[in-house]
Each structure stands twice: as structure tokens, then as C-alpha cells.
């Protein structure tokens, strides 16, 4: 997941699945991870001199990281503008590339590729989910099947032929606690007390 800073008032376009992922991560941090790290901090603080206590210092730093992530997620969720690619579209909106489109295109060599245009919090290059603000998505926007567009990228320009535009569910990898999260530590590890 990519962290970006945007000015206040800017909409955070996102699919329903992407918003659910952000909400799941926020819920995990608030209900499980932050309380678990707070418990470790309290335990480490009870062990005496905090200036030389690595457990205390590490976990206080981790707590600050969690709090920053909570603030970030809260802002992104509050600014979310949900766009459901599965909602039926008509006219130009059904035939042209907009947020939520699945686009099949070919480059000048004839190599075909499929990309899905998603929000900044949903980028997953392994699954060909690209940001609506990326150079490729910007080149594809408002084009339809049969159109030729030019991709202006740092490496130069490349002509692309739009082959197909679809609007369908965009699968987003669900949130799962990261390895090493304090609240998902193995049994028998220090959890306070």
C-alpha cells in the first residue's frame, strides 16, 4: 500500500473493496494492535530505568507509528469517495475509461495487457491495479475500444491501442495482520503482566 499526502478537501476515490480494507486495518489497529503494544509499554515501564530499556523504547516508537497510521487511515476513510465499478453504466460512461474500469490494451509491438484503474490506497502492481493518477491511467482516461492513445512516461512516449473496456468487480486483497504484529505474536511470547 502506498502512502501519499494530499491536501485537505481532495476526494479519495476508492472502490468498495478498497474502503473495506482500510476500515479493517483501522479496526485491527484500534482494537487489537494498539492495546497489545500499550500493554507491552506498561510492562516495560514497570521494569525500571526507561532510558536503557530497549523494550520500552522500541514499543513507544511502535506506538507512535501505530498512532500515525491510525490518523492517516482515518483521514483517508473520511475523504473516501466510493465508486463502485459494478454499478450499471450507460452511454459514454459504459464505453469509455473512467475510475474503476478494467482495460485491455495493446502496445505498438502488439503485446496485450489488462489493467484495473483503482484508488491510491488500492495500488497492487502484481495484480495490475494502477492508480487513477498514474501516467498510464491518465493516458487511458476517456478513451474507448478502437481508440489510440499516447502514454507519456519518464522513459519516453508509447502508442497504445484500446481493445476493451469493462466495468466489473475489482478484487482487492483483504487486510491481514502483518507478520510480527504484537497482537498476533506466538503463544508464549511476552504480552505483558
N, C-alpha and C positions, 0 to 999 in steps of 0.2 A: 504494500500500500504506500502511496506517495503522499508526503506531507507538503502542502502548499499553503502560502499565506495569501489571503485575498482580502481586499478592502471590505469594510462593512457595507452591507446593502447589496452585495453581489450574490445572486442566486447560485446555489449549489445544485446543479442539475444532476439527478441521480435516478436509477431505476428502483422499483420497489424492493428487489432483492438486495441491492446495494445499501439501501437505507436500513433494511433489517439487519444486515451485517454490522453496520455502525452501531445500531441500537444494542445488538447482542454483545459487542465488545464493551460498550459503555456499562451495560448491566453487569458483565463479568468483573470489570474493574471496580465498580461501586460495591457490589455485593460480596465478592469473593477475594479479589487480589488485594485491594486496599486494606480491608480488615485484617487479612493474613499478614501483610507487611507491617501494619501498625502493631500487631501483636508481637512480632519479632523485634521491632524497635523498642517496645516497652520491656521485653525480656532483656535485650542487650543493654538498655539503660540501667536496669537493676543490677548489672554486673560491675558497677563502679565507674572508674575513670573513663569518660566518654571520649576524651581526646586521643586515647590509644586503643580504643575498642573498635576493631575493624568491622565486626558485625553491626554495631550501631551506626558507624559512618556509612557503610555500604547501603544499609537498609534505609537510612534517612535520605540518601541520594536517590535510591529507588522510589521512595515515597514521593519525592519531588517530581520524578519522571512520570509517575502514575498520575499525579495531580495535573501536570501539564497536558498529558494525553486526555484526561477527563475534560479539561477546559476546551481543548481542540475539538474533541468529538461532540461536545455539547454545542459549540458554535456551528459545526458542520451540519448537525441534525437540525438546529434551529433555522439555518439558512436553506435547508433542503427544499428543492422544487422537484417533486416526484413526477417523472414522465414514464408512463407505462407503455412499453413497446407493443404489448398485446392488445391495447385498445384499438378497435377497428378505426381505420382512417379512410378518408375518401378524397377523391380528386388528386390534386398535386401532392398533398401530404402522404398519400399512399404510394406514389410512384417515384418520389424523389428522396434523396438522402437528407435526413434530419437526425436529431438526437434519438438514440435507440434503434437505429437501422442496422441491419446485418447486410453488408455489401460484399458482393463478389465482383472482382475486377481483374483485369489483366494488364501487365506492363508491356512495353514495346517488344520484348522477346517472346511474348505470348504466355508467360508464366502467370497462372491464376492464383489468386489469394482471396481469402474471406476474412473480413474484419467486422467487429461489432463496435459501434460508437457508444461509449458509456461516459459516466461522470469521472471526475478527477479521483474520487475515492475508490473507484472500481477497476482501475487500470490493472490488467493482467496480461502481459505480453506473451506469456506461454500459451494463453488461450485466445490470443489475437483480439483482446479487448483493449481498444485505444481510446484515449481521451478525446472528447469533442473539441478540445482546444489544440490538439496536436496538428502539426503541418499536414499530415495525411488526411485527417478528418476535415480540416478546413478546405482542402482541395476537393474532397468528395461532396461537401455540402451543396445542397440544392441541385445536384446532378441526378440524372436518371439513366435507366438502361439505354445503351446506344451512345451516350454522351462520352466525349473525350475531355479529360481534364489534365491539368499540368500540376504535378507535385513540385513545389519549390521547397527543397530541403537543403540543409547545410552542405551536403555533398554535391549539389547541383540540381538540375531540373530533370523530371522524368514524366513522359506522357503516360496516362492511364486510360484504359477503356472500361467504362462501367458496363458490367454484364447483367447484374441482377441486384435488385433492392427488395429486401423483405423486412417485415416487422413481426417479430416473434419474441417469445420469452428468451431473455438473456440469462443463462445460468451463471450465478456468482458463487464462488467458493464460500461456503458458510464459515462464520467465525469459529475458530477453535483456540483454546488457550495455548499460548506459546510454550514450547519446551522450557523448563526451568522456572516457570511461574511459581511463586511461593505458595499459592493456594492449591497447586496441583503437585506438590512435592510428594515423593515416595513416602510410604508409611515408614516410621522410624526416624525420619529426619526431624530436625529441630523446628518446632512450630510455636515455641514459647512455653512459658509456665515454669 
